[in-house]
Amino acid sequence: GIARAICDDLILAGPAHAVWEALALLEPRARMRLGLVLQRYKSEVWSPSGNYGNKPPEVKIGKLVDEKTGETGFGILGGGVATTLARLDAASTLVTSLCKL
């Protein structure tokens, strides 16, 4: 899988079991080391196969709506991690470490 963080958004991609495993490692470390709190109710997932593994019930399946046509599709734009600008460098370091696991 892969992990990428941009500002206060985190995207994890890979097989469902790997994504949830990585999140289980990242979430407590981010909270303990950086004070970051995952906003699960703001988080979205998407899988082309429909396999979401052990998706927590508060995590939504991502929907994208075309602003011009109103057509709905499925996908994601980012993730919901609450943070402050002062913590972004530390968050980037943590995600880089996670990618090396």
Beta strands, then each sheet from edge to edge (+ up, - down):
strand 1: 2-6
strand 2: 9-13
strand 3: 37-38
strand 4: 44-45
strand 5: 60-61
strand 6: 63-65
strand 7: 72-74
strand 8: 81-82
sheet 1: 1+ 2-
sheet 2: 3+ 8-
sheet 3: 4+ 5+
sheet 4: 6+ 7-
end
